[in-house]
């Protein structure tokens, strides 16, 4: 269960529930939101809020990852992170305004949908009235599995005898090496696609 809490009202603007239905192997999702009449078991109208907005408010730099699990792992390591609801196919359905004017570091999952998702997020961040400064983490050469992410990186570090502090240092090095992405890079990416 993921709670998308409004930092001003403490209202649950969105609740996402990930589960595996009985007798099936594939995950499924439900969305709900809070109203003055209680929890409504459907997606709220309009653009969806970003996850972890309580921490975004005072942050100058934010990591935008794919999935709430990655955001939680990054938060455990001391980073401010967020994601959008609805997975890699819903970049256009998010309200990115809490990231206006911030430095946003995109961290894609190690697969084509993850890369495409971050390209779409990048475009949305650059379209804000006060555009974000957008950086991107280079995951090439990290030997991640298909769909791999920060959780896999930490699991690898820990399995090799590392500590949580080692995980944090490794992630910090990736964040420090993130490179700026601009409109010209977006055009080059589209031409390559």
Backbone as CSV, one residue per row, in Angstrom:
resi,resn,N_x,N_y,N_z,CA_x,CA_y,CA_z,C_x,C_y,C_z
1,UNK,0.862,-1.174,0.000,0.000,0.000,0.000,0.901,1.227,0.000
2,UNK,0.666,2.129,-0.942,1.449,3.357,-1.052,0.525,4.549,-0.846
3,UNK,0.900,5.388,0.095,0.081,6.548,0.445,0.714,7.815,-0.121
4,UNK,-0.015,8.504,-0.965,0.423,9.760,-1.565,-0.227,10.886,-0.755
5,UNK,0.464,11.298,0.304,-0.076,12.250,1.268,0.166,13.686,0.820
6,UNK,-0.868,14.516,0.923,-0.748,15.928,0.610,0.038,16.602,1.739
7,UNK,1.153,17.293,1.427,1.974,17.872,2.493,1.284,19.008,3.250
8,UNK,0.286,19.636,2.638,-0.388,20.754,3.298,-1.585,20.311,4.128
9,UNK,-2.411,19.418,3.564,-3.647,19.018,4.233,-3.540,17.689,4.967
10,UNK,-2.475,16.916,4.681,-2.277,15.552,5.191,-3.355,14.597,4.664
11,UNK,-4.123,15.027,3.654,-5.126,14.202,2.998,-4.428,13.140,2.140
12,UNK,-5.012,11.971,2.023,-4.490,10.933,1.140,-5.042,11.195,-0.260
13,UNK,-4.299,11.978,-1.034,-4.746,12.337,-2.376,-4.799,11.133,-3.295
14,UNK,-3.984,10.133,-2.998,-3.967,8.899,-3.785,-3.444,7.768,-2.913
15,UNK,-4.027,6.603,-3.085,-3.551,5.384,-2.450,-3.428,4.357,-3.567
16,UNK,-2.261,3.749,-3.699,-2.117,2.662,-4.666,-1.881,1.378,-3.899
17,UNK,-2.496,0.331,-4.380,-2.389,-0.971,-3.739,-1.889,-1.959,-4.781
18,UNK,-0.761,-2.572,-4.496,-0.176,-3.589,-5.378,-0.442,-4.944,-4.748
19,UNK,-0.962,-5.885,-5.545,-1.277,-7.200,-5.005,-1.208,-8.246,-6.118
20,UNK,-1.192,-9.498,-5.733,-1.254,-10.605,-6.677,-2.579,-11.326,-6.420
21,UNK,-3.489,-11.300,-7.397,-4.779,-11.974,-7.203,-4.595,-13.473,-6.957
22,UNK,-5.495,-14.047,-6.196,-5.426,-15.482,-5.896,-5.433,-16.299,-7.179
23,UNK,-4.546,-17.270,-7.201,-4.481,-18.162,-8.342,-3.749,-17.592,-9.548
24,UNK,-3.177,-16.385,-9.422,-2.457,-15.771,-10.540,-1.015,-15.494,-10.142
25,UNK,-0.180,-15.243,-11.124,1.221,-14.942,-10.868,1.575,-13.495,-11.173
26,UNK,0.681,-12.779,-11.812,0.974,-11.419,-12.252,0.400,-10.398,-11.266
27,UNK,1.204,-9.359,-10.968,0.754,-8.340,-10.032,-0.368,-7.500,-10.650
28,UNK,-1.209,-6.963,-9.784,-2.316,-6.088,-10.181,-2.294,-4.863,-9.268
29,UNK,-2.987,-3.823,-9.685,-2.985,-2.574,-8.927,-4.406,-2.047,-8.768
30,UNK,-4.631,-1.409,-7.630,-5.862,-0.671,-7.377,-5.481,0.742,-6.980
31,UNK,-6.336,1.703,-7.294,-6.125,3.076,-6.853,-7.351,3.550,-6.088
32,UNK,-7.120,4.413,-5.116,-8.191,4.988,-4.312,-7.751,6.388,-3.889
33,UNK,-8.667,7.143,-3.312,-8.315,8.456,-2.774,-9.287,8.821,-1.656
34,UNK,-8.870,9.773,-0.853,-9.644,10.192,0.319,-10.474,11.422,-0.025
35,UNK,-11.725,11.395,0.386,-12.602,12.562,0.267,-13.155,12.860,1.654
36,UNK,-13.989,13.888,1.748,-14.594,14.199,3.054,-15.603,13.132,3.482
37,UNK,-15.939,12.211,2.576,-16.857,11.119,2.901,-16.116,9.811,3.171
38,UNK,-14.784,9.842,3.093,-14.000,8.642,3.350,-13.179,8.248,2.138
39,UNK,-12.745,6.997,2.119,-11.906,6.481,1.038,-12.792,6.043,-0.123
40,UNK,-12.479,6.554,-1.316,-13.210,6.208,-2.534,-12.320,5.265,-3.345
41,UNK,-12.803,4.066,-3.653,-11.955,3.082,-4.331,-11.846,3.289,-5.844
42,UNK,-11.354,4.448,-6.245,-11.089,4.713,-7.656,-10.062,5.833,-7.766
43,UNK,-9.508,5.951,-8.940,-8.502,6.978,-9.228,-9.126,8.363,-9.063
44,UNK,-8.387,9.310,-8.460,-8.922,10.670,-8.366,-8.923,11.339,-9.739
45,UNK,-9.754,12.340,-9.896,-9.836,13.076,-11.160,-8.583,13.931,-11.353
46,UNK,-8.231,14.178,-12.596,-7.123,15.080,-12.911,-5.773,14.407,-12.857
47,UNK,-4.741,15.249,-12.816,-3.364,14.749,-12.754,-3.108,14.095,-11.407
48,UNK,-2.323,13.042,-11.420,-2.016,12.319,-10.182,-0.864,12.997,-9.448
49,UNK,-0.898,12.955,-8.109,0.184,13.558,-7.326,1.445,12.691,-7.381
50,UNK,2.560,13.313,-7.084,3.818,12.579,-6.960,3.883,11.920,-5.586
51,UNK,4.654,10.858,-5.494,4.858,10.132,-4.249,5.903,10.849,-3.395
52,UNK,5.722,10.809,-2.089,6.710,11.334,-1.140,6.767,12.859,-1.115
53,UNK,5.649,13.514,-1.380,5.632,14.984,-1.433,5.960,15.643,-0.100
54,UNK,5.772,14.932,1.007,6.112,15.515,2.307,7.588,15.894,2.371
55,UNK,8.442,15.103,1.729,9.883,15.374,1.744,10.322,16.287,0.600
56,UNK,9.532,16.374,-0.450,9.917,17.181,-1.618,9.919,18.668,-1.336
57,UNK,9.024,19.090,-0.490,8.789,20.512,-0.264,10.069,21.288,0.038
58,UNK,10.907,20.777,0.915,12.101,21.511,1.351,13.382,21.081,0.646
59,UNK,13.286,20.155,-0.297,14.486,19.641,-0.972,14.851,20.502,-2.183
60,UNK,16.140,20.706,-2.382,16.624,21.386,-3.581,16.906,20.380,-4.694
61,UNK,17.315,19.164,-4.305,17.654,18.113,-5.260,16.809,16.887,-4.951
62,UNK,16.227,16.303,-5.999,15.334,15.158,-5.848,15.706,14.100,-6.885
63,UNK,15.721,12.847,-6.467,15.901,11.744,-7.407,14.519,11.265,-7.831
64,UNK,14.294,11.201,-9.140,13.036,10.679,-9.671,13.312,9.258,-10.164
65,UNK,12.774,8.273,-9.446,12.988,6.862,-9.765,11.683,6.254,-10.252
66,UNK,11.760,5.012,-10.683,10.563,4.314,-11.150,10.071,3.371,-10.063
67,UNK,8.991,3.746,-9.403,8.370,2.883,-8.410,8.586,3.326,-6.975
68,UNK,7.550,3.107,-6.182,7.582,3.500,-4.780,8.639,2.733,-3.988
69,UNK,8.894,1.471,-4.354,9.918,0.694,-3.668,11.296,1.319,-3.805
70,UNK,11.590,1.852,-4.987,12.874,2.540,-5.195,12.933,3.817,-4.371
71,UNK,11.819,4.534,-4.308,11.779,5.765,-3.510,12.033,5.438,-2.042
72,UNK,11.403,4.389,-1.547,11.620,3.994,-0.144,13.084,3.634,0.098
73,UNK,13.674,2.885,-0.826,15.078,2.472,-0.642,16.003,3.678,-0.655
74,UNK,15.773,4.602,-1.573,16.580,5.819,-1.629,16.400,6.656,-0.365
75,UNK,15.180,6.713,0.145,14.898,7.462,1.379,15.633,6.828,2.557
76,UNK,15.638,5.487,2.623,16.386,4.791,3.677,17.866,5.149,3.648
77,UNK,18.381,5.422,2.447,19.796,5.765,2.291,20.061,7.256,2.508
78,UNK,19.012,8.032,2.778,19.185,9.443,3.094,18.988,10.404,1.937
79,UNK,18.450,9.923,0.814,18.207,10.779,-0.344,16.738,11.172,-0.400
80,UNK,16.455,12.315,-1.011,15.068,12.709,-1.258,14.700,12.202,-2.637
81,UNK,13.617,11.426,-2.716,13.234,10.804,-3.979,11.726,10.847,-4.157
82,UNK,11.307,10.679,-5.401,9.894,10.642,-5.729,9.689,9.760,-6.944
83,UNK,8.425,9.496,-7.257,8.018,8.781,-8.460,6.583,9.164,-8.764
84,UNK,6.129,8.770,-9.918,4.733,8.979,-10.284,3.960,7.681,-10.147
85,UNK,2.646,7.794,-10.065,1.782,6.616,-9.953,1.432,6.095,-11.339
86,UNK,1.146,4.822,-11.412,0.655,4.255,-12.658,1.708,3.630,-13.532
87,UNK,2.950,3.608,-13.081,3.998,2.930,-13.820,4.549,3.709,-14.993
88,UNK,5.347,3.015,-15.774,6.101,3.656,-16.851,5.233,4.112,-18.011
89,UNK,3.962,3.768,-18.015,3.073,4.195,-19.102,2.254,5.429,-18.753
90,UNK,2.537,6.057,-17.619,1.681,7.151,-17.171,2.437,8.456,-16.929
91,UNK,3.499,8.719,-17.666,4.279,9.942,-17.450,3.435,11.195,-17.666
92,UNK,2.510,11.163,-18.603,1.699,12.349,-18.901,0.623,12.602,-17.855
93,UNK,0.344,11.629,-17.005,-0.752,11.760,-16.042,-0.356,12.283,-14.681
94,UNK,0.866,12.830,-14.538,1.369,13.268,-13.234,1.389,14.786,-13.110
95,UNK,1.275,15.261,-11.889,1.451,16.690,-11.583,2.894,16.892,-11.118
96,UNK,3.717,17.434,-11.997,5.143,17.614,-11.707,5.447,18.951,-11.034
97,UNK,4.438,19.756,-10.752,4.669,21.104,-10.208,5.489,21.117,-8.912
98,UNK,5.433,20.095,-8.031,6.288,20.141,-6.848,7.788,20.110,-7.163
99,UNK,8.152,19.779,-8.409,9.559,19.718,-8.806,10.004,20.977,-9.547
100,UNK,9.125,21.934,-9.645,9.425,23.177,-10.349,10.636,23.876,-9.731
101,UNK,11.610,24.212,-10.569,12.793,24.934,-10.117,13.819,24.108,-9.369
102,UNK,13.562,22.823,-9.159,14.493,21.973,-8.415,15.476,21.293,-9.374
103,UNK,16.514,20.730,-8.808,17.398,19.853,-9.566,16.826,18.454,-9.425
104,UNK,16.499,17.840,-10.557,15.889,16.514,-10.549,16.825,15.549,-11.266
105,UNK,17.165,14.466,-10.574,18.051,13.444,-11.115,17.206,12.235,-11.493
106,UNK,17.157,11.936,-12.779,16.350,10.821,-13.277,17.124,9.511,-13.141
107,UNK,16.457,8.500,-12.586,17.063,7.181,-12.428,16.123,6.163,-13.053
108,UNK,16.421,5.774,-14.287,15.578,4.833,-15.017,15.869,3.398,-14.590
109,UNK,14.846,2.558,-14.665,15.065,1.119,-14.536,15.872,0.667,-15.742
110,UNK,16.550,-0.456,-15.614,17.402,-0.977,-16.671,16.582,-1.765,-17.703
111,UNK,15.713,-1.062,-18.424,14.963,-1.672,-19.520,14.431,-0.567,-20.425
112,UNK,13.935,-0.965,-21.582,13.453,0.033,-22.544,12.272,0.844,-21.998
113,UNK,11.257,0.203,-21.365,10.166,1.011,-20.805,10.655,2.041,-19.775
114,UNK,11.634,1.656,-18.961,12.178,2.581,-17.967,12.871,3.763,-18.605
115,UNK,13.654,3.503,-19.659,14.346,4.580,-20.374,13.337,5.519,-21.035
116,UNK,12.332,4.935,-21.676,11.305,5.744,-22.356,10.524,6.600,-21.343
117,UNK,10.211,5.987,-20.207,9.495,6.704,-19.147,10.283,7.932,-18.697
118,UNK,11.580,7.755,-18.452,12.387,8.879,-17.992,12.541,9.957,-19.073
119,UNK,12.543,9.572,-20.335,12.558,10.566,-21.412,11.295,11.413,-21.354
120,UNK,10.160,10.770,-21.124,8.890,11.492,-21.040,8.833,12.374,-19.797
121,UNK,9.339,11.877,-18.676,9.387,12.679,-17.446,10.280,13.895,-17.674
122,UNK,11.434,13.678,-18.306,12.365,14.773,-18.596,11.656,15.873,-19.382
123,UNK,10.925,15.496,-20.418,10.206,16.484,-21.224,9.216,17.273,-20.379
124,UNK,8.486,16.588,-19.506,7.504,17.255,-18.636,8.205,18.219,-17.671
125,UNK,9.351,17.837,-17.139,10.082,18.699,-16.203,10.627,19.944,-16.899
126,UNK,11.020,19.800,-18.147,11.534,20.946,-18.899,10.414,21.862,-19.384
127,UNK,9.176,21.372,-19.391,8.017,22.169,-19.808,7.393,22.965,-18.659
128,UNK,7.822,22.727,-17.426,7.257,23.450,-16.287,7.479,24.951,-16.447
129,UNK,6.584,25.761,-15.865,6.726,27.214,-15.939,8.103,27.643,-15.428
130,UNK,8.546,27.047,-14.334,9.899,27.233,-13.821,10.590,25.875,-13.993
131,UNK,11.196,25.624,-15.164,11.712,24.290,-15.459,12.707,23.790,-14.416
132,UNK,12.684,22.493,-14.226,13.664,21.855,-13.353,14.986,21.760,-14.107
133,UNK,16.075,21.707,-13.359,17.367,21.337,-13.933,17.391,19.821,-13.905
134,UNK,17.497,19.206,-15.069,17.343,17.763,-15.163,18.699,17.095,-15.418
135,UNK,19.051,16.173,-14.521,20.254,15.359,-14.654,19.817,13.910,-14.821
136,UNK,20.709,13.090,-15.321,20.380,11.687,-15.523,21.524,10.807,-15.040
137,UNK,21.174,9.741,-14.345,22.163,8.766,-13.888,22.419,7.784,-15.018
138,UNK,23.689,7.550,-15.307,24.086,6.605,-16.343,24.187,5.219,-15.723
139,UNK,23.265,4.332,-16.105,23.259,2.987,-15.521,23.974,1.969,-16.401
140,UNK,24.477,2.425,-17.564,25.196,1.486,-18.419,26.475,1.044,-17.703
141,UNK,26.785,-0.204,-17.823,27.990,-0.736,-17.200,27.820,-1.147,-15.740
142,UNK,26.615,-1.009,-15.189,26.396,-1.383,-13.785,26.054,-2.863,-13.616
143,UNK,25.953,-3.584,-14.723,25.644,-5.012,-14.689,24.343,-5.307,-13.930
144,UNK,23.328,-4.494,-14.214,22.025,-4.695,-13.605,21.223,-5.718,-14.402
145,UNK,20.351,-6.469,-13.741,19.468,-7.366,-14.491,18.446,-6.545,-15.288
146,UNK,17.766,-7.185,-16.216,16.704,-6.515,-16.962,15.688,-5.959,-15.968
147,UNK,15.406,-4.669,-16.065,14.482,-4.010,-15.136,15.133,-3.637,-13.818
148,UNK,16.441,-3.847,-13.674,17.145,-3.587,-12.417,17.115,-2.118,-12.016
149,UNK,17.237,-1.889,-10.716,17.129,-0.539,-10.174,18.006,-0.406,-8.926
150,UNK,17.774,0.643,-8.156,18.590,0.909,-6.966,18.513,-0.223,-5.950
151,UNK,17.388,-0.889,-5.867,17.269,-2.005,-4.926,18.233,-3.131,-5.302
152,UNK,18.365,-3.376,-6.607,19.293,-4.416,-7.072,20.745,-4.027,-6.799
153,UNK,21.049,-2.745,-6.967,22.406,-2.267,-6.683,22.747,-2.500,-5.215
154,UNK,21.831,-2.120,-4.330,22.081,-2.297,-2.896,22.173,-3.771,-2.523
155,UNK,21.323,-4.587,-3.127,21.365,-6.021,-2.860,22.725,-6.601,-3.261
156,UNK,23.248,-6.148,-4.396,24.552,-6.626,-4.857,25.661,-6.190,-3.891
157,UNK,25.643,-4.926,-3.477,26.656,-4.419,-2.557,26.621,-5.205,-1.242
158,UNK,25.427,-5.434,-0.722,25.285,-6.158,0.542,25.692,-7.623,0.395
159,UNK,25.367,-8.248,-0.746,25.724,-9.655,-0.953,27.236,-9.848,-1.085
160,UNK,27.929,-8.773,-1.449,29.387,-8.838,-1.568,30.089,-8.425,-0.274
161,UNK,29.319,-8.360,0.822,29.903,-8.052,2.125,29.877,-6.585,2.495
162,UNK,29.254,-5.768,1.665,29.167,-4.338,1.954,28.146,-4.034,3.031
163,UNK,28.138,-2.786,3.463,27.222,-2.313,4.497,26.228,-1.329,3.899
164,UNK,25.268,-0.915,4.705,24.324,0.127,4.274,25.082,1.409,3.916
165,UNK,26.129,1.704,4.669,26.939,2.889,4.379,27.623,2.750,3.016
166,UNK,28.055,1.542,2.673,28.634,1.291,1.355,27.597,1.511,0.251
167,UNK,26.367,1.059,0.511,25.277,1.291,-0.456,25.081,2.783,-0.664
168,UNK,25.035,3.516,0.445,24.838,4.963,0.370,25.982,5.626,-0.402
169,UNK,27.200,5.224,-0.131,28.354,5.797,-0.832,28.299,5.495,-2.325
170,UNK,27.902,4.274,-2.678,27.824,3.885,-4.084,26.760,4.712,-4.805
171,UNK,25.593,4.825,-4.177,24.517,5.623,-4.773,24.944,7.084,-4.862
172,UNK,25.611,7.591,-3.823,26.095,8.975,-3.834,27.042,9.202,-5.021
173,UNK,27.905,8.219,-5.308,28.834,8.374,-6.438,28.072,8.430,-7.763
174,UNK,27.003,7.649,-7.887,26.191,7.691,-9.107,25.470,9.030,-9.239
175,UNK,24.953,9.531,-8.122,24.263,10.826,-8.118,25.250,11.939,-8.456
176,UNK,26.440,11.892,-7.862,27.445,12.928,-8.125,27.914,12.923,-9.574
177,UNK,27.864,11.771,-10.234,28.289,11.660,-11.629,27.151,11.904,-12.626
178,UNK,25.948,12.176,-12.125,24.808,12.412,-13.026,25.126,13.593,-13.938
179,UNK,24.688,13.469,-15.184,24.987,14.529,-16.146,23.712,15.258,-16.548
180,UNK,23.876,16.527,-16.907,22.729,17.359,-17.257,22.159,16.939,-18.596
181,UNK,20.852,16.963,-18.641,20.129,16.623,-19.858,19.420,17.886,-20.325
182,UNK,19.578,18.199,-21.587,18.936,19.412,-22.100,18.040,19.077,-23.285
183,UNK,17.430,20.093,-23.838,16.496,19.886,-24.937,17.183,19.274,-26.151
184,UNK,18.437,19.653,-26.421,19.159,19.082,-27.547,19.352,17.582,-27.355
185,UNK,19.665,17.163,-26.135,19.807,15.735,-25.862,18.483,15.014,-26.097
186,UNK,17.365,15.627,-25.697,16.046,15.026,-25.934,15.828,14.806,-27.426
187,UNK,16.184,15.821,-28.244,16.029,15.713,-29.690,16.910,14.582,-30.232
188,UNK,18.144,14.502,-29.764,19.042,13.431,-30.214,18.494,12.061,-29.851
189,UNK,17.922,11.926,-28.635,17.341,10.667,-28.220,16.181,10.275,-29.127
190,UNK,15.326,11.250,-29.456,14.183,10.971,-30.346,14.665,10.565,-31.729
191,UNK,15.703,11.211,-32.236,16.231,10.854,-33.541,16.791,9.430,-33.536
192,UNK,17.455,9.057,-32.434,17.968,7.694,-32.326,16.852,6.676,-32.275
193,UNK,15.765,6.993,-31.567,14.616,6.078,-31.507,14.016,5.906,-32.887
